[in-house]
Amino acid sequence: MRLFFSFFLLCAPCFSSFDAEKPNIISFLADDLGWTDLGCYGSSFYESPNLDKLASEGMKFTQAYCAGSVCSPTRASIITGQVPARTGCTQYHGSMRGTELCFAEVLSKHGYETFFTGKWHVGGKTPEEAGFQTAVVSPFISDNPEDPKSTRQITHTTLEFLNRQTSESPFMAYVNYHAVHKPLLETESLVAKYEDKLKTDPPKAGLPKGLEMEGKLKNKQIQDDPSYAAMVEGIDMSVGRILTFIKDKGFEDNTIVIFSSDNGGLSTKNCTSNLPLRAGKGWLYEGGVRVPTIIKWPSVVKSGSISTVPIYSTDYFPTFLSVAGIPLLPEDHVDGHDLVPLLKDGTEPSRDTYYWHYPHDHKAGNEPSGSILVGRYKLVTYFRTKKVELYDLEEDLSELNDLSSKMPEKTQELLTKLQIWQKTLPNFTYGSPVKGKPHGGDKKK
C-alpha cells in the first residue's frame, strides 16, 4: 500500500499552471561547519556578515540537529527524510539501499525545476536518480589556486541555474559546499587577512574547562586557524552573492532559504572549537550533532526570530513538500516532521525523541555508539564497552556531569527506549563496527 500510495502521488498530473504563490526553495549545506562557527552563533574570529544578515532576516535555530555525526549519513537523511540506520548509510562514503524516495523526485513531479551542485557524497543514487533535473557535482579539491575547494565554482553554477529561471515555474536549488572540510584550503589573500587578524586581535580561549581532551585526542579550545576562518568567509561570500542575485532578479519575496551543516565542527583534529559544546564531528556528543541552522521565508518567518525548538535534518523533506503545497508522504519521510507550522506560528513538531546510531570507529576518536535525546535528557552508549552516560542538557550543555549513577531509573528508561527503537530498524548493526568497506563506500577519509 505504501509503495502504491507514493507511486500514485508521483505519477499524478503536474500542476497545469504555476501558482505565483508557490515558493521557490534554496537550501545551502556546508560541510563540517560547527555550531559556533558563525558570527551570529558567537564566533568572534571567523567572519560571516552575509549569514549573520540572513539570521537577522529570518529564524535562527539554537537546537538544530543533523541525523549523523559524519557527512554521508546526514546527507542521505536530508534527501530521504529517514535516519541513517534506516537507509543503511551510516558511515562517510556510505550508500543507501537506493530504493528510498527522495524529495527532489517529488518536487520535480509537481512542477519544480530541481537543481543540485557541489558535494553529493551519497551512494545508492546519483543526484539525477534522486530527482534533480540539473546536477553539477564539483571536485572536492580543484586545480584552481583561486578556488581550491570549488566554492566559487559552486557559486557560479548556482547563479547560472538561477539566471535561467523565470516566474513561470518554481525552482528548488540544493547547494552543497565542500568547505570547511579538511584539508583547510582557501586563497592566499583571504588566509592572509586572518593571519593579520590573529596578530592584531587574537581570540581568547573558550570556556568551560574540562573539555581539553576527548578520549585520547586533544579537543581544540579556541577558534584561531586563519585557513579555517578564510573558508568560513568563502562560504559566506558565496551565500551572499547568491542571495543578492535572487533579490536583484525579483525572487526574494517568494523564496524560502535554508542554511545548515552536515555535522558538527572537527574539533579533535585541530580545525575548530565547538565550545561550549563537547567534542565534534564523528562523536555523538552535542559538538558532533548540533549545527547552525537559519531559515528565511519572507512574510512567513518573523525577522530576527530565534527558535529553541529541536529540529532534525530529516525534517527538510516534509517541509519542502509542505512549502510547495504537496501532500506529505509520512510513510516515506518516516523520520521527518513538517516544520512549516513552527515557522508560521511556533507550533512545535509532535516529537520529543531523537535518535543517533553510529556503529563505526572514527579517526576523530569516537567508537561505535548510539544516543537518544528525550526532552532535556540525553543518553550516550558505547556498543563495544557497554558504557552508558546520561546528561541533562538544560543544566549541563557541555555534557560534563554524567548522571547515570545518580539517576539509574531515568538512565534505564532512555536506554530501553533506544534499544527498542534499534530493534525496529532493518539495517541496524549491533556491537562491533562494520568490517571492511562501510556500506559500499571506501575508507579514504
C-alpha positions as CSV (number, residue, x, y, z in Angstrom):
1,M,0.0,0.0,0.0
2,R,2.8,2.4,0.9
3,L,4.6,1.9,-2.5
4,F,1.3,2.3,-4.4
5,F,0.4,5.5,-2.5
6,S,3.8,7.0,-3.2
7,F,3.7,5.9,-6.9
8,F,0.2,7.4,-7.3
9,L,1.3,10.8,-5.9
10,L,4.4,10.8,-8.1
11,C,2.5,9.9,-11.2
12,A,-0.3,12.3,-10.6
13,P,-0.7,15.1,-13.2
14,C,1.6,18.1,-12.5
15,F,0.1,21.5,-12.0
16,S,-1.4,22.8,-15.2
17,S,-0.3,26.3,-14.4
18,F,2.1,27.8,-12.0
19,D,0.7,29.3,-8.8
20,A,2.6,32.5,-8.3
21,E,2.4,31.9,-4.5
22,K,4.2,28.6,-4.7
23,P,7.6,29.5,-3.2
24,N,11.0,28.8,-4.6
25,I,13.4,26.9,-2.4
26,I,17.1,27.4,-1.9
27,S,18.8,25.1,0.6
28,F,22.5,25.6,1.4
29,L,24.5,22.8,3.1
30,A,28.1,23.5,4.5
31,D,30.5,20.6,5.2
32,D,31.7,20.2,8.8
33,L,30.7,23.7,9.9
34,G,30.4,23.8,13.7
35,W,27.6,25.2,15.8
36,T,29.7,28.2,16.9
37,D,31.4,28.9,13.6
38,L,29.3,31.9,12.5
39,G,29.3,35.4,14.0
40,C,25.5,35.1,14.7
41,Y,26.3,31.9,16.7
42,G,29.1,33.5,18.8
43,S,32.3,33.4,16.8
44,S,34.5,36.5,17.1
45,F,37.4,35.3,14.9
46,Y,35.5,33.9,11.9
47,E,33.6,36.5,9.9
48,S,30.2,35.7,8.3
49,P,28.4,39.0,7.6
50,N,26.0,37.6,4.9
51,L,24.9,34.7,7.1
52,D,24.6,37.0,10.1
53,K,22.3,39.2,8.0
54,L,20.3,36.1,6.9
55,A,19.8,35.3,10.6
56,S,18.6,38.8,11.2
57,E,16.1,38.5,8.4
58,G,14.9,35.0,9.3
59,M,14.8,32.4,12.1
60,K,17.9,31.1,13.9
61,F,17.7,27.7,15.5
62,T,19.7,27.1,18.6
63,Q,19.0,23.3,18.8
64,A,19.1,22.1,15.2
65,Y,20.5,18.6,14.8
66,C,21.9,16.5,12.0
67,A,20.9,12.9,11.9
68,G,24.5,11.7,11.5
69,S,27.8,12.9,13.1
70,V,29.6,12.5,9.7
71,C,28.7,13.7,6.2
72,S,27.1,10.9,4.1
73,P,24.6,9.7,6.7
74,T,23.3,13.3,7.2
75,R,23.1,13.9,3.5
76,A,21.2,10.8,3.0
77,S,18.8,11.8,5.8
78,I,18.1,15.1,4.2
79,I,17.2,13.7,0.8
80,T,15.1,10.8,2.1
81,G,13.6,12.1,5.4
82,Q,15.0,8.9,7.1
83,V,17.6,8.4,9.8
84,P,20.9,6.8,8.8
85,A,20.2,3.4,10.5
86,R,17.0,3.2,8.3
87,T,18.6,3.9,5.0
88,G,21.7,1.8,5.8
89,C,24.0,4.8,5.1
90,T,25.7,5.1,8.5
91,Q,29.3,6.0,7.5
92,Y,31.1,8.5,5.3
93,H,31.4,7.3,1.7
94,G,28.3,5.2,2.6
95,S,25.4,4.1,0.4
96,M,21.7,4.0,0.9
97,R,19.7,1.0,-0.3
98,G,18.7,3.1,-3.3
99,T,15.0,2.3,-3.1
100,E,14.2,5.4,-1.0
101,L,12.0,8.1,-2.4
102,C,13.9,11.5,-2.4
103,F,12.4,14.9,-2.1
104,A,13.6,16.1,-5.5
105,E,11.7,13.3,-7.2
106,V,8.5,14.6,-5.6
107,L,9.2,18.3,-6.3
108,S,10.1,17.5,-9.9
109,K,6.8,15.7,-10.5
110,H,4.9,18.7,-9.1
111,G,6.2,21.4,-11.4
112,Y,9.5,22.4,-9.7
113,E,12.8,22.9,-11.6
114,T,15.2,21.0,-9.4
115,F,19.0,21.7,-9.2
116,F,21.9,20.3,-7.4
117,T,25.5,21.4,-7.2
118,G,28.6,20.7,-5.1
119,K,29.2,17.7,-2.9
120,W,26.9,14.7,-3.3
121,H,28.8,12.0,-1.4
122,V,25.8,9.6,-1.1
123,G,25.9,6.2,-2.6
124,G,22.8,4.3,-3.8
125,K,21.6,7.0,-6.1
126,T,23.2,9.7,-8.3
127,P,21.7,13.3,-8.0
128,E,19.9,12.6,-11.2
129,E,18.4,9.4,-9.9
130,A,17.4,11.2,-6.8
131,G,15.3,13.6,-8.9
132,F,17.5,16.5,-9.7
133,Q,16.8,17.6,-13.3
134,T,20.1,19.5,-13.4
135,A,23.2,18.4,-11.4
136,V,26.7,19.7,-11.4
137,V,28.9,17.7,-9.0
138,S,32.1,19.7,-8.3
139,P,35.5,18.4,-7.3
140,F,36.5,18.1,-3.6
141,I,39.8,19.9,-4.4
142,S,40.0,21.9,-7.7
143,D,43.2,22.7,-9.7
144,N,42.3,26.4,-9.5
145,P,44.5,28.1,-6.8
146,E,41.9,30.9,-6.6
147,D,39.2,28.3,-5.9
148,P,40.9,25.3,-4.1
149,K,37.7,23.9,-2.6
150,S,35.4,24.7,-5.5
151,T,33.4,27.2,-3.5
152,R,33.4,29.8,-6.4
153,Q,32.6,27.1,-8.9
154,I,29.6,26.1,-6.8
155,T,28.5,29.7,-6.7
156,H,28.9,30.1,-10.4
157,T,26.9,27.0,-11.4
158,T,24.2,28.1,-9.0
159,L,24.0,31.6,-10.5
160,E,23.9,30.1,-14.0
161,F,20.9,28.0,-12.9
162,L,19.1,30.9,-11.3
163,N,19.7,33.1,-14.3
164,R,17.7,30.7,-16.4
165,Q,14.7,30.8,-14.1
166,T,11.6,32.8,-14.7
167,S,8.4,33.5,-12.8
168,E,6.7,30.8,-14.9
169,S,7.6,27.9,-12.7
170,P,9.1,27.5,-9.2
171,F,12.5,26.1,-8.6
172,M,14.4,24.2,-5.9
173,A,18.2,24.7,-5.7
174,Y,20.2,22.5,-3.4
175,V,23.7,24.0,-2.9
176,N,26.3,21.8,-1.2
177,Y,29.7,23.2,-0.3
178,H,33.0,21.2,0.3
179,A,34.2,23.8,2.7
180,V,35.0,23.8,5.6
181,H,36.1,20.2,5.4
182,K,39.9,19.3,5.6
183,P,42.3,20.0,4.0
184,L,42.0,23.6,5.0
185,L,42.4,25.5,1.7
186,E,41.5,29.0,0.6
187,T,43.0,31.8,-1.4
188,E,46.3,33.2,-0.1
189,S,44.9,36.7,0.1
190,L,41.9,35.6,2.3
191,V,44.1,33.5,4.5
192,A,46.5,36.4,4.9
193,K,43.6,38.6,6.2
194,Y,43.1,36.3,9.1
195,E,46.8,35.8,9.8
196,D,46.9,39.6,10.3
197,K,43.8,39.5,12.4
198,L,45.3,36.7,14.6
199,K,48.3,39.0,15.3
200,T,46.3,42.2,15.9
201,D,43.2,40.8,17.6
202,P,43.9,37.3,18.9
203,P,40.8,35.4,20.1
204,K,40.6,34.3,23.7
205,A,40.4,30.7,24.9
206,G,36.9,29.4,25.3
207,L,35.1,28.0,28.3
208,P,34.2,25.8,30.1
209,K,37.2,23.9,31.4
210,G,37.1,20.1,31.4
211,L,36.9,19.6,27.7
212,E,40.6,19.8,26.8
213,M,40.7,16.2,25.8
214,E,38.2,13.9,24.1
215,G,39.3,10.3,24.5
216,K,42.9,10.2,23.5
217,L,42.8,13.3,21.4
218,K,43.1,17.0,22.2
219,N,39.9,18.9,21.8
220,K,40.5,22.3,20.2
221,Q,39.9,25.1,22.7
222,I,40.0,28.2,20.5
223,Q,38.9,29.3,17.0
224,D,42.2,30.6,15.7
225,D,43.1,29.0,12.4
226,P,43.4,31.6,9.6
227,S,42.8,29.0,6.8
228,Y,39.6,27.7,8.5
229,A,38.4,31.3,9.0
230,A,39.1,32.0,5.4
231,M,37.0,29.0,4.4
232,V,34.1,30.2,6.5
233,E,34.2,33.6,4.8
234,G,34.4,31.9,1.4
235,I,31.1,30.1,2.1
236,D,29.7,33.4,3.5
237,M,30.6,35.3,0.4
238,S,29.1,32.6,-1.8
239,V,25.8,32.7,0.0
240,G,25.8,36.5,-0.1
241,R,26.3,36.5,-3.9
242,I,23.5,34.1,-4.5
243,L,21.1,35.9,-2.2
244,T,21.9,39.2,-3.8
245,F,21.2,37.7,-7.2
246,I,17.8,36.4,-6.2
247,K,16.9,39.8,-4.7
248,D,18.0,41.6,-7.9
249,K,16.0,39.2,-10.0
250,G,12.9,39.7,-8.0
251,F,12.8,36.2,-6.4
252,E,13.5,37.2,-2.8
253,D,9.9,37.7,-1.6
254,N,8.8,34.3,-2.9
255,T,11.8,32.2,-1.9
256,I,12.4,30.2,1.3
257,V,16.1,30.0,2.1
258,I,17.7,27.3,4.4
259,F,21.3,27.2,5.6
260,S,22.7,24.4,7.7
261,S,25.7,22.0,8.1
262,D,26.0,18.2,7.7
263,N,27.6,17.6,11.1
264,G,29.5,19.5,13.8
265,G,32.9,21.0,13.5
266,L,36.0,18.8,13.6
267,S,37.4,19.7,17.0
268,T,39.7,16.7,17.7
269,K,41.7,17.2,14.6
270,N,42.7,20.8,15.3
271,C,40.3,22.5,12.9
272,T,37.8,24.5,15.0
273,S,36.5,24.7,18.5
274,N,32.8,23.9,19.3
275,L,33.0,25.1,22.9
276,P,30.8,25.2,25.0
277,L,29.7,22.0,23.2
278,R,31.5,18.8,23.9
279,A,33.6,17.1,21.2
280,G,32.8,17.4,17.5
281,K,32.5,15.6,14.1
282,G,32.4,11.9,14.5
283,W,31.1,12.0,18.1
284,L,27.5,11.8,19.3
285,Y,28.0,14.5,21.9
286,E,26.4,17.9,21.1
287,G,29.5,19.2,19.3
288,G,29.2,16.4,16.8
289,V,25.4,16.6,16.0
290,R,24.3,20.2,16.9
291,V,24.7,22.5,13.9
292,P,24.0,26.1,12.9
293,T,20.7,26.4,11.0
294,I,18.9,29.5,9.6
295,I,15.6,29.7,7.7
296,K,14.4,32.8,6.0
297,W,10.9,32.9,4.5
298,P,9.7,36.5,3.8
299,S,6.1,37.2,5.0
300,V,6.1,33.9,6.9
301,V,9.0,33.9,9.3
302,K,9.4,36.8,11.6
303,S,12.7,38.6,11.1
304,G,15.3,38.2,13.8
305,S,13.4,35.3,15.5
306,I,15.1,32.6,17.5
307,S,13.8,29.1,18.0
308,T,14.9,26.9,20.8
309,V,12.8,24.0,19.5
310,P,14.8,20.9,18.5
311,I,14.7,20.1,14.7
312,Y,16.3,17.3,12.7
313,S,17.9,17.1,9.3
314,T,15.2,14.5,8.3
315,D,12.6,17.4,8.6
316,Y,13.6,19.1,5.4
317,F,11.9,16.6,3.1
318,P,8.4,17.0,4.5
319,T,9.0,20.7,5.0
320,F,9.9,21.2,1.3
321,L,6.7,19.4,0.3
322,S,4.6,21.4,2.7
323,V,6.1,24.7,1.5
324,A,5.2,23.6,-2.1
325,G,1.7,22.7,-1.2
326,I,2.3,19.0,-1.9
327,P,0.6,16.3,0.2
328,L,3.0,14.8,2.8
329,L,4.3,11.2,2.4
330,P,4.8,10.2,6.0
331,E,5.5,6.6,5.2
332,D,8.4,7.7,3.0
333,H,9.9,10.6,5.1
334,V,9.1,8.5,8.1
335,D,11.6,10.2,10.5
336,G,10.8,13.8,9.3
337,H,8.3,16.3,10.6
338,D,6.9,19.3,8.7
339,L,8.4,22.5,10.1
340,V,6.0,24.9,8.4
341,P,3.7,25.2,11.4
342,L,6.8,26.0,13.5
343,L,7.9,28.6,11.1
344,K,4.5,30.2,10.8
345,D,3.3,30.4,14.4
346,G,5.7,28.5,16.6
347,T,3.7,25.2,16.7
348,E,6.2,22.5,17.7
349,P,6.6,19.2,15.9
350,S,4.8,16.4,17.7
351,R,8.0,14.7,18.7
352,D,10.2,14.7,21.8
353,T,12.6,12.0,21.0
354,Y,15.7,12.0,18.7
355,Y,18.0,9.0,17.9
356,W,21.5,8.6,16.6
357,H,23.3,5.4,15.6
358,Y,27.0,5.3,14.6
359,P,28.3,1.7,14.6
360,H,31.8,2.6,13.5
361,D,35.2,3.8,14.8
362,H,36.1,7.3,13.6
363,K,39.5,8.9,13.3
364,A,38.2,11.8,15.3
365,G,38.4,9.5,18.3
366,N,34.8,8.1,18.7
367,E,34.0,4.4,19.0
368,P,30.8,2.6,17.9
369,S,28.0,4.3,19.8
370,G,24.3,5.3,19.9
371,S,22.5,8.1,21.5
372,I,19.0,9.2,22.4
373,L,17.6,12.7,23.4
374,V,14.2,12.9,25.2
375,G,13.3,16.3,26.3
376,R,16.2,17.7,28.4
377,Y,17.9,14.3,28.9
378,K,20.4,12.8,26.6
379,L,21.9,9.3,26.9
380,V,25.1,8.1,25.1
381,T,26.0,4.5,25.0
382,Y,29.1,2.7,23.6
383,F,28.4,-0.6,21.9
384,R,31.8,-2.2,22.5
385,T,32.3,-1.4,26.2
386,K,28.5,-1.1,27.1
387,K,29.3,2.1,28.9
388,V,26.3,4.4,29.4
389,E,26.2,8.1,30.1
390,L,23.3,10.4,31.0
391,Y,23.3,14.2,30.7
392,D,20.8,17.0,31.5
393,L,21.3,19.4,28.6
394,E,19.3,22.2,30.3
395,E,21.7,22.3,33.2
396,D,24.8,20.9,31.5
397,L,25.0,21.9,27.9
398,S,28.7,20.8,27.8
399,E,27.9,17.2,28.9
400,L,30.5,17.3,31.7
401,N,28.3,15.8,34.5
402,D,27.4,12.2,33.9
403,L,24.1,11.5,35.8
404,S,23.8,7.8,35.0
405,S,24.8,6.6,38.5
406,K,22.7,9.3,40.2
407,M,19.6,8.7,38.1
408,P,19.5,5.0,37.4
409,E,15.8,4.9,36.6
410,K,16.0,7.6,34.0
411,T,19.1,6.0,32.5
412,Q,17.4,2.7,32.2
413,E,14.3,4.3,30.7
414,L,16.2,6.0,28.0
415,L,18.4,3.0,27.3
416,T,15.4,0.7,27.0
417,K,13.7,3.2,24.6
418,L,16.9,3.4,22.5
419,Q,17.2,-0.4,22.3
420,I,13.5,-0.9,21.4
421,W,14.0,1.6,18.6
422,Q,17.2,-0.1,17.4
423,K,15.4,-3.4,17.0
424,T,12.8,-1.9,14.7
425,L,15.4,-0.9,12.1
426,P,16.0,-3.1,9.1
427,N,19.7,-2.1,8.8
428,F,20.7,-2.0,12.5
429,T,24.2,-3.3,13.3
430,Y,24.9,-4.3,16.9
431,G,28.2,-4.4,18.7
432,S,31.5,-4.0,16.8
433,P,31.8,-1.7,13.9
434,V,31.0,-2.8,10.4
435,K,34.0,-4.7,8.9
436,G,35.6,-3.7,5.6
437,K,34.1,-1.1,3.4
438,P,31.3,0.9,5.2
439,H,28.1,0.2,3.4
440,G,29.5,0.2,-0.1
441,G,32.0,3.1,0.3
442,D,35.7,3.3,0.8
443,K,37.9,4.5,3.6
444,K,39.8,7.3,2.1
445,K,38.7,9.9,4.6
